[in-house]
Amino acid sequence: MVALDLVLALLVLVLVAVIFVLLVLTLSYTKKTARMKGEMLGRKRRARQDDDEGKPPKKLEEAVKAYSLSLASSELDAPP
């Protein structure tokens, strides 16, 4: 009986150790991938800023285009 209890206790300890190791590995992998993703986003952001130097913001360009299209369509709809 005592040997069976020792084997079960050892089995539980091994199971807890395996779960702990898997948890630590998962957390370190998640942290590493999050850091790599952040670095990639930072590189993309810097590249985009370098490309957009001296250009007006895209939303402003889209707003100007929409406004000019609405003016053009209102001129077409106006009676002569």
N, C-alpha and C positions, 0 to 999 in steps of 0.2 A: 504493500500500500504506500509506503513512504517513497519507494522508487517511482511509483506512478505519479505521485504528487510532485516530485522533483522534476520529472520529465515534462509534466504539464506546465509547471512554473517556468521551466527553461523555454518551452515552446511559446508561452505568452511573452516572455522577454524578447525572444527572437522576433516575434511578430511586431511588437512595439518598436523595436529597433529598425526593422525594415520600413515600417510606416514613417518613422521619423526621418530616415535617410531619403525616402521618396519625397517627403514634404520639403526637405531642405533643397534637394535637387530641383524640384519644381519651382520653388521660389527663386532660386538663383538663376534658372533658365528664364523665368518671366522677367526678372530684373534686367538681365543681359539683353533680352530682345527688346524690352521697352527702351533701354538706353540706345540700342542700335537704331530703333525706329525714330527716336528723338534726334539722333545725329543726322539721319537721312532727311528728316523734315527740316532741320536747321540748314543743311546743305541746299535743299530745294528752295528754302526761303531766301537764303543769301543769293542764290543764282537768279531767282526771280527779281530780287531787288536790283541786282546788277543789270538785268535785262531792261527793267522798267525805269532806269535812271533817265530823267528828263522827259519822260512820257507822262501824259495825264493819266489819272487812274481809270481803270477799265469801266467802272460804274459811271463815271462822268462821261466817257465816250459814248456809252450806251444811252445815257440820258439825252445827250446832244443829238444822237441819231434819231431817237424816238421823237424828240421835239421837232426836229427838222422834217421828219416824215409826217407828223401831224399837221405842221404848217403847210406842207406841200399838198396834202389831201384836202385841207380846208380851202386852199386856193382853188383847187379843182372843183370843189363843190360850190364855190361862190358864184352867184349869177353875174353875167357879163355887164 
